[in-house]
Amino acid sequence: VPPRVMGLGPVPAIGKALSRAGLSVKDLDLIEINEAFAVQVLGCVSQLGMSADDSRLNPNGGAIAIGHPLGCSGARLALTAARQLQRSGGRYAVVSLCIGVGHGLAAVIERV
């Protein structure tokens, strides 16, 4: 996304990851959006067609609550999502983060 809308990078990244996996937002049991600012998640969920109070969204708290360690956010997200899928018995999760300057990253995790 253009750098002026920094923070929304997870939206196209999530769309691309879901497309590659043959999934949609409706198929997900867990959605982890890593945020440096609380308002960032609101913009992302709005563009993803979700509600901010969706129970699948950051159910254990996001980066503000749990932390977003420098250089380790991806690992923290993947582990948090894998553990939550295990606890809940869910199958699919998507994890995403804004890298800055309009970039985003996302991955789909499947519990088998």
C-alpha positions in Angstrom: 0.0 0.0 0.0 1.2 3.6 -0.4 3.4 4.7 2.5 0.9 7.4 3.4 -1.5 4.7 4.6 1.1 2.9 6.6 -0.5 0.3 8.9 -2.8 -1.2 6.3 -0.1 -3.4 4.7 -1.6 -6.5 6.4 -4.8 -6.2 4.4 -3.4 -7.1 0.9 -0.9 -9.5 2.5 -3.7 -11.4 4.2 -5.7 -11.4 1.0 -2.8 -12.9 -0.9 -2.0 -15.5 1.7 -5.6 -16.6 1.9 -5.9 -16.7 -1.9 -2.8 -18.9 -2.1 -4.2 -21.3 0.5 -7.6 -21.4 -1.2 -9.3 -19.9 1.9 -11.4 -16.8 2.9 -11.7 -14.9 6.1 -14.8 -16.9 6.9 -12.7 -20.1 6.9 -10.4 -18.9 9.7 -10.6 -19.9 13.3 -8.1 -17.3 14.4 -6.9 -14.0 13.1 -3.8 -12.4 14.5 -3.0 -8.8 13.4 0.1 -7.5 15.0 -0.2 -3.8 15.7 2.0 -1.1 16.9 -1.0 1.2 17.3 -4.5 0.1 18.3 -6.2 2.1 15.6 -4.2 0.1 13.0 -6.3 -3.0 13.7 -9.5 -1.1 13.3 -8.5 0.0 9.8 -7.4 -3.5 8.9 -10.6 -5.3 10.1 -12.8 -2.7 8.4 -11.0 -3.3 5.1 -11.2 -7.1 5.6 -15.0 -6.8 6.1 -14.8 -7.9 9.7 -16.2 -6.5 12.9 -13.8 -5.1 15.5 -15.4 -7.3 18.2 -15.0 -10.6 16.2 -14.0 -13.2 18.7 -11.4 -14.7 16.3 -9.4 -11.5 16.3 -6.4 -11.4 18.7 -8.2 -13.4 21.4 -5.2 -13.3 23.7 -4.5 -9.6 23.1 -2.4 -8.1 20.4 1.1 -6.7 20.2 0.3 -3.9 22.6 -0.8 -6.4 25.3 1.6 -9.3 24.6 4.5 -7.4 23.0 6.2 -7.2 19.7 9.9 -7.9 20.2 12.2 -6.3 17.8 13.1 -8.9 15.1 10.9 -11.6 16.7 7.4 -10.5 15.9 6.8 -13.1 13.3 8.0 -15.9 15.6 5.8 -14.6 18.5 2.8 -14.4 16.2 3.3 -17.9 14.8 3.8 -19.5 18.3 0.8 -17.6 19.7 -1.4 -18.7 16.8 -0.3 -22.3 16.9 -0.9 -22.5 20.7 -4.3 -20.9 20.3 -5.3 -23.3 17.5 -4.2 -26.2 19.7 -6.2 -24.9 22.8 -9.3 -24.2 20.8 -9.2 -27.1 18.4 -9.3 -24.7 15.5 -7.9 -25.6 12.1 -6.8 -22.4 10.3 -5.2 -19.1 11.5 -3.8 -16.2 9.7 -1.0 -14.1 11.2 0.0 -10.7 9.9 2.1 -7.7 10.6 2.8 -4.3 9.2 6.5 -4.0 8.3 6.3 -0.2 7.8 6.3 2.2 4.9 3.2 0.4 3.5 4.6 -3.2 3.5 2.8 -6.1 5.1 3.4 -9.8 5.7 1.0 -12.6 6.4 1.0 -16.4 6.7 -1.7 -19.0 7.0 -1.2 -21.7 9.7 -3.0 -25.0 9.6 -3.3 -27.3 12.6 -3.2 -31.0 11.4 
